[in-house]
Amino acid sequence: LTVLNAGRRYLKAEDLSGKVFVTSGLGGMSGAQAKAAVIAGCVGIIAEVDEAALLKRHKQGWLMEISNNLDHCIARLRDARKNKIALSLGYHGNVVDLWERLVYELDTTGELLVDLGSDQTSCHNPFSGGYYPVQLGLEEAKQLLSTNPGKFRTLVQESLKRHVAAINRLADKGMFFWDYGNAFLLEAQRAGADVEKKGANKTEFRYPSYVQHIMG
């Protein structure tokens, strides 16, 4: 319902075939995102750092494909988008790398390859394993978290700033991003990322919340 309503409200589209939805998280509550993309008929690319979560969703049949190669992900995205094939593709990697690759595609080809975007990392708990920084692999990050939580926190905040910078670049070209109520925008703001709504008070963000703006 969230994906369908986002399409209706922001893309003015009842039919999401050929549209691309990019997000992250295939764990507890976020695992349904892959299934939602296919039900809605769009192309869903969902990033997840934990291979176990990807394999679980694939085994369930909620996730159609898994890849750890961004070149392959972009090729599959382009093909499914062109042929209007419903697809849920799990990218085994950090979502920041995926967003930055989409910016690279925009800069080098002029193509905006994503229509809808969101995030379901556990940003209500970003410094205890709810959000892993793009600068490190998963095992490296886990080790740093246990040995130097202060450094881990700094890397998370740097990662959040890169995360938002890529989203902002794509949103400026017409991609519609929303907050899934996971404190992503709040933690990004605390990290110093550019998420404030221009001309509004500091508690308002430039991107809407799915509760008020989409489901409401």
Secondary structure, DSSP 8 states (H G I E B T S, - for coil): -HHHHHHHHHS--S--TT-EEEEE--STTTTHHHHHHHHHTSEEEEEES-HHHHHHHHHHTS--EEES-HHHHHHHHHHHHHHT--EEEEEES-HHHHHHHHHHHHHHH-----SEE---S-TTSIIIIIS--TTS-HHHHHHHHHH-HHHHHHHHHHHHHHHHHHHHHHHTTT-EE-B-SSSHHHHHHHHT-S-B-TTS-TT-BSS-BIIIIII-
